[in-house]
Amino acid sequence: MFITIFQSIAYYQNSNVALIWIDRSVDLEVLGYRVPTGWFNSIDPFVSIVAVPFILASWRRQALRGAEPAEMAKIGTGAWIACAAPPRVRATLMGTAFMSLFLSNVAIGRIGGAFEKMTPTEFWALHAAIAAVGGVLAWTLGRRLECVLAPPSHDP
């Protein structure tokens, strides 16, 4: 779960300082109507919903070629572990996931405080760098984590 903190910091800032930045820096007038800043929070879920069929089709094509992404690369792995783990383990995993979000949100608040002291380019570049560090860690540790998360082999 530690690795998820990096992308959570970068991603969840979209509901925090991003709205302040949009309100201050984006022309919200469209055909004489001012688009409410809060509406920008609906863009990400909409894109996620629209993208799912394309992602599934892509994974299907990759699977036919034997190149489907590893299970660790898919968000569904977490859901599968949560629904298939014994209650004691499931509670620990859920607690760990929420601890990850807690730590991410603490960092988001602290880093968000720097928004007034940095240029927008510096602020968002910082978030890109944080996400990049998480990506490098996931890439570097990915094989080890896949071994840990892989279902046990049932070979005789």
TIFI-807647 format. One record per residue: residue in one letter; x, y, z of N, C-alpha, C in turn. Coordinates in steps of 0.02 Angstrom, whole numbers, plus 50000, padded with zeros to 5 digits. Atoms other than C-alpha are relative to their C-alpha. Example, Ala and Ser with C-alpha at 12.3 -4.5 7.8 and 13.67 -1.06 7.14 Angstrom:
(nuse 'A' (50045 49941 50000) (50615 49775 50390) (50045 50060 50000))
(nuse 'S' (49958 49941 49997) (50684 49947 50357) (49961 50055 50037))
***
This chain:
(nuse 'M' (50041 49940 50000) (50000 50000 50000) (50043 50063 50000))
(nuse 'F' (49956 49942 49998) (50148 50116 50027) (50008 50032 49932))
(nuse 'I' (49990 49974 50067) (50172 50134 49840) (49941 50042 49977))
(nuse 'T' (50059 49963 50023) (49994 50197 49817) (49998 50071 50028))
(nuse 'I' (50000 49932 49971) (50030 50349 49926) (50022 50051 49949))
(nuse 'F' (49973 49952 50048) (50129 50432 49786) (49947 50022 49949))
(nuse 'Q' (50050 49980 50049) (49994 50426 49654) (49938 50030 50033))
(nuse 'S' (50057 49971 49965) (49860 50464 49783) (50011 50074 50014))
(nuse 'I' (49984 49929 49988) (49948 50627 49828) (49989 50040 49937))
(nuse 'A' (50007 49963 50063) (49956 50679 49647) (49928 50000 49976))
(nuse 'Y' (50067 50006 50028) (49783 50617 49601) (49948 50038 50041))
(nuse 'Y' (50053 49971 49959) (49677 50676 49748) (50008 50075 50010))
(nuse 'Q' (49994 49927 49998) (49746 50852 49738) (49949 50031 49952))
(nuse 'N' (50050 49974 50047) (49619 50869 49596) (49936 50021 50035))
(nuse 'S' (50060 49980 49963) (49482 50885 49728) (50017 50051 50054))
(nuse 'N' (49978 49954 49947) (49583 51001 49837) (50022 50066 49967))
(nuse 'V' (49974 49937 50027) (49695 51139 49769) (49982 50010 49927))
(nuse 'A' (50016 49993 50070) (49651 51102 49588) (49937 50043 49991))
(nuse 'L' (50061 49960 50006) (49479 51177 49616) (50013 50074 50013))
(nuse 'I' (49981 49930 49988) (49556 51335 49688) (50036 50028 49939))
(nuse 'W' (49962 49979 50059) (49676 51345 49541) (49952 50012 49941))
(nuse 'I' (50048 49993 50055) (49534 51318 49416) (49959 50064 50009))
(nuse 'D' (50041 49942 49986) (49428 51451 49500) (50037 50065 49987))
(nuse 'R' (49959 49940 50009) (49571 51577 49493) (50028 50008 49929))
(nuse 'S' (49959 49997 50060) (49654 51532 49328) (49965 49980 49936))
(nuse 'V' (50034 50024 50059) (49525 51461 49208) (49939 50044 49985))
(nuse 'D' (50059 49962 50021) (49397 51560 49109) (49941 49952 50001))
(nuse 'L' (50056 50046 49991) (49238 51475 49166) (49936 50022 49964))
(nuse 'E' (50058 49976 50038) (49121 51573 49052) (49992 49961 49936))
(nuse 'V' (50016 50037 50061) (49039 51467 48917) (49932 50024 49975))
(nuse 'L' (50062 49974 50030) (48909 51551 48806) (49960 50042 50049))
(nuse 'G' (50033 49955 49952) (48871 51679 48941) (49981 49967 50066))
(nuse 'Y' (50015 50036 49939) (48854 51548 49077) (50065 49984 50036))
(nuse 'R' (49940 50017 49960) (48981 51526 49218) (49993 49928 50024))
(nuse 'V' (49999 50070 49979) (49022 51343 49241) (50022 49997 50073))
(nuse 'P' (49979 50005 49929) (49027 51303 49428) (50066 49960 50005))
(nuse 'T' (49935 50032 49992) (49203 51256 49482) (49993 49928 50022))
(nuse 'G' (50010 50067 49974) (49139 51103 49574) (49985 49948 49946))
(nuse 'W' (50016 50046 50054) (49081 51027 49410) (50062 49965 49973))
(nuse 'F' (49938 50030 50025) (49263 50992 49368) (50015 49934 50036))
(nuse 'N' (49992 50064 49965) (49258 50853 49499) (49964 49943 49964))
(nuse 'S' (50038 50053 50035) (49138 50758 49384) (50036 49976 49937))
(nuse 'I' (49965 50019 50062) (49259 50750 49236) (50035 49933 50008))
(nuse 'D' (49961 50062 49991) (49370 50613 49306) (49955 49938 50004))
(nuse 'P' (50043 50059 49999) (49229 50492 49353) (49968 49986 49932))
(nuse 'F' (50031 50009 50066) (49147 50521 49184) (50049 49966 49952))
(nuse 'V' (49950 50029 50045) (49308 50484 49089) (50015 49927 50021))
(nuse 'S' (49988 50068 49977) (49337 50330 49198) (49946 49952 49976))
(nuse 'I' (50056 50042 50021) (49165 50261 49158) (50002 49988 49925))
(nuse 'V' (49998 50006 50073) (49182 50295 48972) (50060 49957 49978))
(nuse 'A' (49939 50036 50020) (49358 50220 48966) (49999 49925 50015))
(nuse 'V' (50000 50071 49980) (49316 50053 49048) (49991 49952 49942))
(nuse 'P' (50006 50048 50055) (49251 49965 48891) (50062 49997 49955))
(nuse 'F' (49939 49999 50042) (49405 50020 48794) (50058 49965 50034))
(nuse 'I' (49947 50033 49963) (49523 49962 48930) (49990 49925 50000))
(nuse 'L' (50015 50071 50001) (49436 49794 48941) (50014 49969 49932))
(nuse 'A' (49987 50025 50068) (49444 49773 48752) (50075 49996 49988))
(nuse 'S' (49927 50000 50008) (49629 49818 48756) (50030 49940 50036))
(nuse 'W' (49973 50057 49963) (49664 49689 48891) (49982 49934 49965))
(nuse 'R' (50020 50061 50036) (49566 49559 48791) (50046 49988 49941))
(nuse 'R' (49954 50007 50057) (49671 49593 48636) (50070 49980 50023))
(nuse 'Q' (49933 50017 49974) (49831 49587 48739) (50002 49928 50024))
(nuse 'A' (50002 50069 49976) (49778 49422 48818) (50005 49951 49942))
(nuse 'L' (49996 50044 50058) (49754 49346 48646) (50071 49994 49973))
(nuse 'R' (49929 50001 50021) (49935 49391 48607) (50046 49976 50056))
(nuse 'G' (49959 50020 49944) (49994 49331 48778) (50036 50057 50033))
(nuse 'A' (49965 49941 49973) (50040 49508 48830) (49956 50040 50047))
(nuse 'E' (50045 49964 49954) (49902 49552 48953) (50040 50024 50061))
(nuse 'P' (49963 49975 49941) (49964 49661 49098) (49994 49952 50059))
(nuse 'A' (50000 50042 49940) (50010 49571 49258) (49943 50021 50046))
(nuse 'E' (50056 49987 49954) (49877 49559 49391) (50013 50061 50045))
(nuse 'M' (49986 49944 49956) (49967 49685 49500) (49985 50066 49966))
(nuse 'A' (50011 49938 50037) (49945 49815 49363) (49926 50018 49995))
(nuse 'K' (50072 49988 50006) (49756 49803 49371) (49969 50017 50068))
(nuse 'I' (50033 49978 49939) (49650 49890 49498) (49958 49945 50030))
(nuse 'G' (50043 50054 49977) (49538 49738 49510) (50033 49952 50048))
(nuse 'T' (49964 50045 49955) (49672 49642 49603) (49983 50016 50072))
(nuse 'G' (50016 49980 49931) (49639 49742 49759) (49930 49980 50020))
(nuse 'A' (50069 50020 49985) (49453 49710 49748) (49995 49924 50009))
(nuse 'W' (50001 50073 49995) (49482 49524 49720) (50028 49976 50067))
(nuse 'I' (49970 50019 49936) (49596 49510 49871) (49952 50016 50057))
(nuse 'A' (50046 49979 49947) (49471 49606 49977) (49940 49953 50006))
(nuse 'C' (50060 50042 49996) (49326 49492 49930) (50017 49927 50012))
(nuse 'A' (49983 50071 49992) (49420 49325 49934) (50041 49986 50064))
(nuse 'A' (49958 50013 49940) (49532 49353 50092) (49957 49983 50059))
(nuse 'P' (50038 50014 49939) (49476 49280 50260) (49984 50066 50036))
(nuse 'P' (50020 49937 49968) (49387 49410 50368) (50056 50035 50038))
(nuse 'R' (49945 49969 49962) (49540 49438 50479) (50047 50035 49953))
(nuse 'V' (49954 49971 50048) (49651 49470 50328) (49966 50058 49963))
(nuse 'R' (50037 49948 50036) (49516 49571 50238) (49999 50064 50041))
(nuse 'A' (50002 49941 49957) (49500 49688 50387) (50068 50034 50001))
(nuse 'T' (49933 49972 49999) (49689 49710 50392) (50014 50036 49934))
(nuse 'L' (49989 49969 50066) (49696 49745 50204) (49960 50065 49993))
(nuse 'M' (50041 49939 50004) (49553 49871 50215) (50029 50054 50045))
(nuse 'G' (49968 49951 49956) (49636 49954 50364) (50062 50029 49970))
(nuse 'T' (49939 49977 50033) (49798 49964 50267) (49983 50048 49943))
(nuse 'A' (50021 49956 50055) (49708 50039 50117) (49979 50069 50027))
(nuse 'F' (50021 49936 49971) (49627 50172 50227) (50057 50037 50032))
(nuse 'M' (49941 49968 49972) (49792 50205 50315) (50039 50034 49943))
(nuse 'S' (49967 49971 50058) (49868 50235 50143) (49966 50065 49979))
(nuse 'L' (50037 49939 50019) (49730 50359 50101) (50008 50054 50054))
(nuse 'F' (49990 49951 49946) (49749 50442 50272) (50067 50035 49991))
(nuse 'L' (49934 49970 50009) (49936 50467 50245) (50003 50044 49938))
(nuse 'S' (50003 49960 50062) (49903 50528 50068) (49966 50066 50012))
(nuse 'N' (50037 49939 49988) (49775 50654 50127) (50036 50048 50046))
(nuse 'V' (49958 49957 49958) (49890 50719 50264) (50051 50035 49956))
(nuse 'A' (49950 49971 50045) (50024 50745 50131) (49968 50050 49952))
(nuse 'I' (50035 49955 50046) (49897 50824 50012) (49988 50067 50034))
(nuse 'G' (50012 49937 49963) (49851 50952 50145) (50063 50040 50010))
(nuse 'R' (49936 49964 49989) (50031 50994 50186) (50027 50028 49935))
(nuse 'I' (49975 49977 50065) (50083 51005 50004) (49955 50054 49972))
(nuse 'G' (50047 49950 50023) (49925 51102 49963) (50013 50068 50030))
(nuse 'G' (49982 49936 49968) (49983 51235 50086) (50054 50037 49962))
(nuse 'A' (49947 49968 50039) (50128 51269 49968) (49974 50033 49937))
(nuse 'F' (50029 49972 50061) (50010 51320 49828) (50008 50076 49996))
(nuse 'E' (49995 49927 49999) (50014 51502 49881) (50073 50024 49994))
(nuse 'K' (49930 49980 50000) (50205 51502 49889) (50036 49980 49935))
(nuse 'M' (49969 50025 50061) (50238 51419 49720) (49961 50025 49939))
(nuse 'T' (50037 49986 50061) (50195 51457 49541) (49959 49939 49984))
(nuse 'P' (50038 50059 50019) (50061 51344 49467) (50042 49947 49965))
(nuse 'T' (49957 50049 50035) (50193 51264 49355) (50042 49961 50050))
(nuse 'E' (49960 50034 49949) (50304 51225 49505) (49957 49952 50041))
(nuse 'F' (50044 50040 49958) (50158 51160 49607) (49979 49935 49964))
(nuse 'W' (50023 50060 50035) (50092 51041 49473) (50059 49957 49977))
(nuse 'A' (49940 50039 50016) (50269 50989 49423) (50020 49959 50061))
(nuse 'L' (49987 50038 49939) (50295 50938 49605) (49956 49938 50003))
(nuse 'H' (50046 50057 49999) (50142 50827 49593) (50017 49949 49946))
(nuse 'A' (49978 50046 50052) (50202 50753 49430) (50061 49961 50024))
(nuse 'A' (49940 50034 49975) (50368 50714 49513) (49982 49949 50054))
(nuse 'I' (50022 50047 49948) (50282 50633 49663) (49970 49938 49968))
(nuse 'A' (50030 50057 50035) (50179 50523 49546) (50054 49960 49965))
(nuse 'A' (49946 50035 50035) (50336 50482 49447) (50040 49957 50048))
(nuse 'V' (49965 50040 49949) (50424 50423 49606) (49960 49937 50015))
(nuse 'G' (50042 50059 49988) (50277 50308 49641) (50002 49952 49941))
(nuse 'G' (49995 50043 50059) (50285 50244 49462) (50066 49963 49997))
(nuse 'V' (49935 50032 49999) (50470 50209 49476) (50003 49945 50053))
(nuse 'L' (50002 50052 49948) (50444 50116 49640) (49959 49940 49979))
(nuse 'A' (50042 50056 50023) (50302 50013 49566) (50036 49960 49946))
(nuse 'W' (49964 50034 50054) (50407 49973 49413) (50058 49960 50028))
(nuse 'T' (49942 50033 49971) (50560 49931 49518) (49981 49941 50044))
(nuse 'L' (50020 50052 49952) (50469 49828 49650) (49946 49954 49972))
(nuse 'G' (50056 50036 50028) (50334 49760 49534) (50006 49925 49999))
(nuse 'R' (49991 50073 50004) (50405 49586 49505) (49998 49968 50068))
(nuse 'R' (50001 50028 49931) (50434 49558 49690) (49929 49999 50027))
(nuse 'L' (50068 49996 49975) (50259 49616 49731) (49954 49951 49964))
(nuse 'E' (50041 50048 50037) (50182 49509 49594) (50009 49930 50029))
(nuse 'C' (49988 50066 49970) (50265 49356 49672) (49962 49993 50065))
(nuse 'V' (50035 50002 49935) (50191 49400 49841) (49925 49996 49989))
(nuse 'L' (50072 49996 50012) (50018 49437 49769) (49973 49943 49956))
(nuse 'A' (50022 50053 50046) (50013 49290 49647) (49964 49946 50039))
(nuse 'P' (50035 50055 49967) (49888 49154 49689) (50047 49939 50005))
(nuse 'P' (49957 50059 49993) (49969 48994 49753) (49990 49952 49942))
(nuse 'S' (50002 50047 50054) (50011 48868 49620) (49969 49935 50024))
(nuse 'H' (50032 50064 49983) (49906 48709 49620) (50030 49942 49962))
(nuse 'D' (49966 50054 50036) (50032 48607 49522) (50016 49943 50049))
(nuse 'P' (49985 50056 49956) (50056 48430 49592) (50074 49992 50014))
***
